[in-house]
Amino acid sequence: MNKDQVKGRVEESKGKIKEVAGKVLDDQDLENEGNLQKNVGKVQSGFGDLKDDIKHSK
């Protein structure tokens, strides 16, 4: 695993926690923030996956 994969998955997890907390607390702003953070993490980990695939295909 590379740094982007790890950081992305951490951000996904933190975002999911915020999203669930927002739903439980009925806080739409927190829920939206968590959803955004989760999606940014998915993009970052996807970028890391792509870098890893390119590295291993050489």
C-alpha positions in Angstrom: 0.0 0.0 0.0 1.2 3.5 -0.7 0.6 6.7 1.2 -2.4 7.8 -0.9 -4.2 4.5 -0.4 -3.7 4.7 3.4 -4.6 8.4 3.7 -7.6 7.9 1.5 -9.0 5.0 3.5 -8.4 6.9 6.7 -10.3 9.9 5.4 -13.1 7.6 4.2 -13.4 6.2 7.7 -13.4 9.6 9.4 -16.0 10.8 6.9 -18.3 7.8 7.5 -18.1 8.4 11.2 -19.0 12.0 10.8 -21.8 11.1 8.4 -23.3 8.6 10.9 -22.9 11.0 13.8 -24.7 13.7 11.8 -27.6 11.3 11.1 -27.8 10.3 14.8 -27.6 13.8 16.1 -29.9 15.1 13.3 -27.1 17.6 12.3 -27.4 18.0 8.5 -24.2 20.1 8.3 -22.1 17.4 10.0 -23.7 14.7 7.9 -22.9 16.7 4.7 -19.3 17.3 5.9 -18.9 13.6 6.6 -20.2 12.7 3.2 -17.9 15.1 1.5 -14.9 13.8 3.5 -15.8 10.2 2.7 -16.0 10.9 -1.0 -12.7 12.8 -1.0 -11.1 9.8 0.7 -12.5 7.5 -1.9 -10.9 9.6 -4.7 -7.6 9.8 -2.9 -7.5 6.0 -2.3 -8.6 5.4 -5.9 -5.7 7.6 -7.0 -3.4 5.5 -4.8 -4.8 2.3 -6.3 -4.1 3.6 -9.8 -0.5 4.6 -8.8 0.0 1.1 -7.4 -1.4 -0.5 -10.5 0.9 1.5 -12.8 3.9 0.7 -10.6 3.2 -3.0 -10.7 2.5 -3.1 -14.5 6.0 -2.0 -15.4 
